[in-house]
Amino acid sequence: MSKARWIKSLLLGLLAAGVGFGAAPAGAEIYAIDYNGFHAGAGLSAAMGTFHTNNSNFGAGGVKNGDKDNSWFEVYIMPSLNMSYDTGKFGTFYGEFSYVGTQTFGGIDPAGFSQTFGGSENPGDWESELFYAGWKSGNLIPGLPENVIDISFGEQVFSVGDGFLIADGEFDGAKGCYWIAPHKSFRETAILKVNTEPVRADFFYLKADKDYADTELYGVNVEYIKDGFGTLGASWMTITDANAFYEDGVTENFYANRDGMDVWSVRFQGNPLTAWGLEELFLSGEYADQAGGDRADVDAYGYYVEAGWTFGNLPWTPTLSYRYAFFSGDDADTSDYESFDPLFYGFLRGWGTHFMGEVVGEYHLFNSNQQIQMVHLNLVPTDKLSVGAIYYNFKLDKNNIFGTPVTSDEYADEINLYADYALNDNVWLSGVFGCAFPGEAAEQYWGDDQAMMVVEAYVTFTF
């Protein structure tokens, strides 16, 4: 990487950080109408980014083009319209509609996702992202909290916890914008939310995008939420369908094996020792067990545990955290299928959650057959700027990479430098620099041993 590219990447990387600036909040409106309980609002969001990898895949070159250096651009635009009507006595009816146009051009990512399963050389698409309607109970039921019942149907975004299992219902690669990933919704949903405070529950049906094998599932999520403590949750899901083939006929056993699988999970997140004067301590974790299946006898599990401490009395309010994550891999000596299925994990609370590593987590390994250690330092120099650094150590659970045997479990060490800058209420600048150093397992799999570097910078607009 040239000095000019390094300086540019570092400056842009100082604009993208781990406290959630990277994704602009929804809900901004260009124009709104309010009349006798009726509200209609029009919104617009857009983003553009530039991306570069050096020594792609540890020097082996891009999966599709074989190039050691890969550069490409991504851009999307998404207009939206939301409406609601407050009846006063009988609750509120609401809905939202949006379309997103995406385009990748100038090259492809090193994993070749933009040319996978129907993707073209410069993939782009124009399709609906949100198309749903719902009803909230308001104060219809005396003695219970406002909006104790919220029911909705259609194409919409839905997540459980911090996105360890359920967050992103669409794969963006062949549609364009693999990295920015504006598509988040599940294609079909039916969701009932019941909030009795401090206990709430979600009852849901979800159907994912075709690139996620048109997976269908039903589930229940229950949470106990208390200020000064945190959120304690548990969920159960059963997957009722997952196609064995993509649209173009490519067999995809990884997703197909989830058909008929049951998933149980428990989790906690919050500041549980606030009452003892330790509000600086943040704890988070989730454990998920996967079993059963119609195509394979699944017996897999995954979890993460995380602890962080915020030094509120120091300049720039540093937060130092450590996370250990484990995702089981398949044991070739058993008849069971032990590879953990990451389902629909997503990026909901900052860098490293739950895409772990801007090299390994974006382009190589995807929350299955892994052991990951993460040390994360975040600094907040101003109320608009957040910067930080993350160190990862990646190991395999079982000594194979997507079925290819290797003799070591040492995959890679990785360093990320990142930042986010909120220019104003409507514009966010974001970026990251990453460098991964291959271990013996990665060297055996890729056939080379060079450090892989990435530079990723983008700007987001929300109106």
TATA-V108730 format. One record per pair of residues at least 6 apart in sequence whose C-alpha atoms are under 8 Angstrom apart, sorted by sequence separation. I is the first residue (numbers start at 0). J is the second residue. If there is no record, write none. Layout:
BEGIN
i = <I;I>
j = <J;J>
END
This chain:
BEGIN
i = <15;32;33;54;55;59;60;61;85;86;107;112;113;114;138;159;171;193;194;207;208;224;244;245;272;273;290;291;310;311;329;330;346;347;354;355;360;379;380;398;399;421;422;442;31;32;60;61;84;85;107;113;138;158;159;170;171;192;193;206;207;223;224;243;244;270;271;290;291;309;310;329;330;345;346;354;378;379;398;420;421;441;31;32;59;60;61;83;84;113;114;137;138;157;158;192;193;206;207;222;223;243;270;272;289;290;309;310;329;345;346;377;378;398;419;420;31;58;83;84;113;136;137;157;158;171;192;206;222;223;243;270;271;289;290;309;328;329;344;345;377;378;398;419;420;30;31;83;103;136;137;156;157;170;171;191;192;205;206;222;270;271;288;289;308;309;327;328;377;398;419;29;30;55;56;82;83;135;136;156;171;190;191;204;205;221;222;243;244;270;271;288;289;307;308;327;328;354;376;377;397;418;419;437;28;29;30;55;81;82;135;136;156;170;190;191;204;205;220;221;242;243;269;270;288;307;308;326;327;375;376;396;418;436;437;28;29;54;55;81;82;107;135;136;169;190;204;220;221;241;242;268;269;287;288;307;326;375;376;395;417;418;436;437;28;29;53;54;55;81;106;107;135;168;169;189;190;203;204;220;241;268;269;286;287;306;307;375;394;395;417;436;27;28;52;53;80;81;106;134;135;167;168;169;188;189;202;203;219;220;241;267;268;286;287;305;306;374;375;394;395;416;417;435;436;26;27;52;53;79;80;104;105;133;134;167;168;169;188;189;202;203;218;219;241;242;267;268;286;305;306;373;374;393;394;415;416;434;435;51;52;79;80;104;133;134;166;167;168;187;188;202;218;219;241;266;267;285;286;305;373;374;393;394;415;416;434;435;51;52;79;103;104;133;167;168;187;188;201;202;218;240;266;267;284;285;304;305;373;393;415;434;51;78;79;102;103;132;133;186;187;200;201;217;218;238;239;240;266;284;285;303;304;372;373;392;393;414;415;433;434;50;51;77;78;102;103;131;132;185;186;187;200;201;216;217;238;239;265;266;284;303;304;371;372;392;413;414;432;433;49;50;77;78;102;131;132;185;186;200;216;217;238;239;264;265;283;284;303;371;372;391;392;413;414;432;433;49;50;77;101;102;131;185;186;199;200;216;217;237;238;264;265;282;283;302;303;371;390;391;413;431;432;49;76;77;100;101;130;131;185;198;199;215;216;237;238;264;282;283;301;302;370;371;390;391;412;413;431;432;48;49;75;76;100;101;129;130;131;198;199;214;215;216;237;263;264;282;301;302;341;369;370;390;411;412;430;431;47;48;75;76;99;100;129;130;198;199;214;215;236;237;262;263;281;282;301;341;369;370;389;390;411;412;430;431;47;48;75;99;100;128;129;197;198;214;215;235;236;262;263;280;281;300;301;340;341;369;370;388;389;411;412;430;47;74;75;98;99;128;129;156;157;197;213;214;235;236;262;280;281;300;339;340;368;369;388;389;410;411;429;430;46;47;73;74;98;99;156;157;196;197;213;214;235;261;262;279;280;299;339;368;388;410;428;429;45;46;73;74;98;99;155;156;212;213;234;235;260;261;279;280;299;338;339;368;387;388;409;410;428;429;45;46;73;97;98;154;155;212;233;234;260;261;279;338;386;387;409;410;411;428;429;45;72;73;96;97;98;154;155;212;233;234;260;261;279;386;387;408;409;410;427;428;44;45;71;72;96;97;154;155;212;233;259;260;279;386;407;408;409;426;427;43;44;71;72;96;97;153;154;155;212;232;233;259;260;385;386;407;426;427;43;44;71;72;95;96;153;154;231;232;258;259;384;385;406;426;43;70;71;95;96;152;153;210;231;232;257;258;259;356;384;385;405;425;426;42;43;70;71;94;95;152;153;209;231;256;258;355;383;384;425;41;42;69;70;71;94;95;151;152;209;230;231;256;257;260;298;299;300;383;384;425;41;42;69;70;94;151;152;168;169;170;229;230;256;257;296;297;298;299;301;383;405;41;69;93;94;150;151;168;169;229;230;255;256;296;297;298;299;300;328;329;383;405;40;41;69;92;93;150;151;168;170;229;257;295;296;297;298;299;326;327;328;39;40;92;93;150;169;170;228;229;256;295;297;299;326;327;328;403;39;40;92;149;150;169;212;227;228;229;326;327;398;39;91;92;148;149;168;211;212;227;228;325;326;38;39;90;91;148;149;214;227;228;325;326;400;37;38;90;91;147;148;227;228;324;325;37;38;63;90;91;147;148;227;324;325;36;37;61;62;63;89;90;147;227;323;324;36;37;61;62;63;89;90;146;147;323;324;36;60;61;62;88;89;90;322;323;36;61;87;88;89;123;124;144;289;322;323;36;63;88;122;123;124;144;227;289;321;322;122;123;143;144;321;322;359;0;56;122;123;321;55;118;119;121;128;320;321;359;118;128;129;319;320;358;90;117;118;128;319;320;52;115;116;318;319;356;113;114;115;318;319;356;357;113;114;317;318;356;112;113;317;318;112;113;159;317;113;316;317;113;315;316;113;315;316;112;315;314;315;328;330;328;329;327;328;326;327;325;102;103;160;101;102;103;101;102;357;101;357;358;357;358;359;356;358;99;99;257;254;253;358;116;358;358;357;75;73;74;73;73;73;75;160;163;116;116;117;48;116;46;116;168;167;164;165;166;167;163;164;165;166;167;164;165;166;163;164;165;166;162;163;164;166;162;163;162;178;162;162;161;161;163;162;163;161;162;110;109;110;19;21;19;20;18;19;17;18;19;17;18;16;17;16;17;17;16;18;16;17;16;17;14;15;16;17;14;15;16;13;14;13;57;57;57;59;59;57;59;56;58;57;58;57;58;57;58;57;58;57;54;56;54;55;54;55;21;53;54;20;52;53;17;20;52;53;16;17;20;52;15;16;17;51;52;13;14;15;16;50;51;12;13;14;15;16;23;50;51;12;13;14;15;50;12;13;14;21;49;50;9;11;12;13;20;21;48;49;21;48;49;20;48;47;48;46;47;46;47;15;16;46;14;15;16;45;46;14;15;44;45;13;14;15;44;45;11;12;13;44;11;12;13;43;44;11;12;42;43;11;12;42;8;9;8;9;8;29;27;28;27;23;25;22;23;24;23;15;12;12;12;11;8;8;8>
j = <21;38;39;60;61;65;66;67;91;92;113;118;119;120;144;165;177;199;200;213;214;230;250;251;278;279;296;297;316;317;335;336;352;353;360;361;366;385;386;404;405;427;428;448;38;39;67;68;91;92;114;120;145;165;166;177;178;199;200;213;214;230;231;250;251;277;278;297;298;316;317;336;337;352;353;361;385;386;405;427;428;448;39;40;67;68;69;91;92;121;122;145;146;165;166;200;201;214;215;230;231;251;278;280;297;298;317;318;337;353;354;385;386;406;427;428;40;67;92;93;122;145;146;166;167;180;201;215;231;232;252;279;280;298;299;318;337;338;353;354;386;387;407;428;429;40;41;93;113;146;147;166;167;180;181;201;202;215;216;232;280;281;298;299;318;319;337;338;387;408;429;40;41;66;67;93;94;146;147;167;182;201;202;215;216;232;233;254;255;281;282;299;300;318;319;338;339;365;387;388;408;429;430;448;40;41;42;67;93;94;147;148;168;182;202;203;216;217;232;233;254;255;281;282;300;319;320;338;339;387;388;408;430;448;449;41;42;67;68;94;95;120;148;149;182;203;217;233;234;254;255;281;282;300;301;320;339;388;389;408;430;431;449;450;42;43;67;68;69;95;120;121;149;182;183;203;204;217;218;234;255;282;283;300;301;320;321;389;408;409;431;450;42;43;67;68;95;96;121;149;150;182;183;184;203;204;217;218;234;235;256;282;283;301;302;320;321;389;390;409;410;431;432;450;451;42;43;68;69;95;96;120;121;149;150;183;184;185;204;205;218;219;234;235;257;258;283;284;302;321;322;389;390;409;410;431;432;450;451;68;69;96;97;121;150;151;183;184;185;204;205;219;235;236;258;283;284;302;303;322;390;391;410;411;432;433;451;452;69;70;97;121;122;151;185;186;205;206;219;220;236;258;284;285;302;303;322;323;391;411;433;452;70;97;98;121;122;151;152;205;206;219;220;236;237;257;258;259;285;303;304;322;323;391;392;411;412;433;434;452;453;70;71;97;98;122;123;151;152;205;206;207;220;221;236;237;258;259;285;286;304;323;324;391;392;412;433;434;452;453;70;71;98;99;123;152;153;206;207;221;237;238;259;260;285;286;304;305;324;392;393;412;413;434;435;453;454;71;72;99;123;124;153;207;208;221;222;238;239;259;260;286;287;304;305;324;325;393;412;413;435;453;454;72;99;100;123;124;153;154;208;221;222;238;239;260;261;287;305;306;324;325;393;394;413;414;435;436;454;455;72;73;99;100;124;125;153;154;155;222;223;238;239;240;261;287;288;306;325;326;365;393;394;414;435;436;454;455;72;73;100;101;124;125;154;155;223;224;239;240;261;262;287;288;306;307;326;366;394;395;414;415;436;437;455;456;73;74;101;125;126;154;155;223;224;240;241;261;262;288;289;306;307;326;327;366;367;395;396;414;415;437;438;456;74;101;102;125;126;155;156;183;184;224;240;241;262;263;289;307;308;327;366;367;395;396;415;416;437;438;456;457;74;75;101;102;126;127;184;185;224;225;241;242;263;289;290;307;308;327;367;396;416;438;456;457;74;75;102;103;127;128;184;185;241;242;263;264;289;290;308;309;328;367;368;397;416;417;438;439;457;458;75;76;103;127;128;184;185;242;263;264;290;291;309;368;416;417;439;440;441;458;459;76;103;104;127;128;129;185;186;243;264;265;291;292;310;417;418;439;440;441;458;459;76;77;103;104;128;129;186;187;244;265;291;292;311;418;439;440;441;458;459;76;77;104;105;129;130;186;187;188;245;265;266;292;293;418;419;440;459;460;77;78;105;106;129;130;187;188;265;266;292;293;418;419;440;460;78;105;106;130;131;187;188;245;266;267;292;293;294;391;419;420;440;460;461;78;79;106;107;130;131;188;189;245;267;292;294;391;419;420;461;78;79;106;107;108;131;132;188;189;246;267;268;293;294;297;335;336;337;420;421;462;79;80;107;108;132;189;190;206;207;208;267;268;294;295;334;335;336;337;339;421;443;80;108;132;133;189;190;207;208;268;269;294;295;335;336;337;338;339;367;368;422;444;80;81;109;132;133;190;191;208;210;269;297;335;336;337;338;339;366;367;368;80;81;133;134;191;210;211;269;270;297;336;338;340;367;368;369;444;81;82;134;191;192;211;254;269;270;271;368;369;440;82;134;135;191;192;211;254;255;270;271;368;369;82;83;134;135;192;193;258;271;272;369;370;444;82;83;135;136;192;193;272;273;369;370;83;84;109;136;137;193;194;273;370;371;83;84;108;109;110;136;137;194;274;370;371;84;85;109;110;111;137;138;194;195;371;372;85;109;110;111;137;138;139;371;372;86;111;137;138;139;173;174;194;339;372;373;87;114;139;173;174;175;195;278;340;372;373;174;175;195;196;373;374;411;53;109;175;176;374;109;172;173;175;182;374;375;413;173;183;184;374;375;413;146;173;174;184;375;376;109;172;173;375;376;413;171;172;173;376;377;414;415;172;173;376;377;415;172;173;377;378;173;174;220;378;175;378;379;176;378;379;177;379;380;177;380;380;381;395;397;396;397;396;397;396;397;396;174;175;232;174;175;176;175;176;431;176;432;433;433;434;435;433;435;181;182;340;340;340;451;210;452;453;453;176;175;176;176;178;179;181;266;285;245;246;247;179;247;179;249;343;343;341;342;343;344;341;342;343;344;345;343;344;345;343;344;345;346;343;344;345;347;344;345;345;361;346;347;347;348;352;352;353;352;353;362;362;363;347;349;348;349;348;349;348;349;350;349;350;349;350;350;351;377;377;385;384;385;385;386;384;385;386;387;385;386;387;385;386;386;436;437;442;445;446;445;447;445;447;447;448;448;449;449;450;450;451;451;449;451;450;451;451;452;419;451;452;419;451;452;417;420;452;453;417;418;421;453;417;418;419;453;454;416;417;418;419;453;454;416;417;418;419;420;427;454;455;417;418;419;420;455;418;419;420;427;455;456;416;418;419;420;427;428;455;456;429;456;457;429;457;457;458;457;458;458;459;428;429;459;428;429;430;459;460;429;430;459;460;429;430;431;460;461;428;429;430;461;429;430;431;461;462;430;431;461;462;431;432;462;430;431;431;432;432;462;461;462;462;459;461;459;460;461;461;456;454;455;456;456;454;455;456>
END
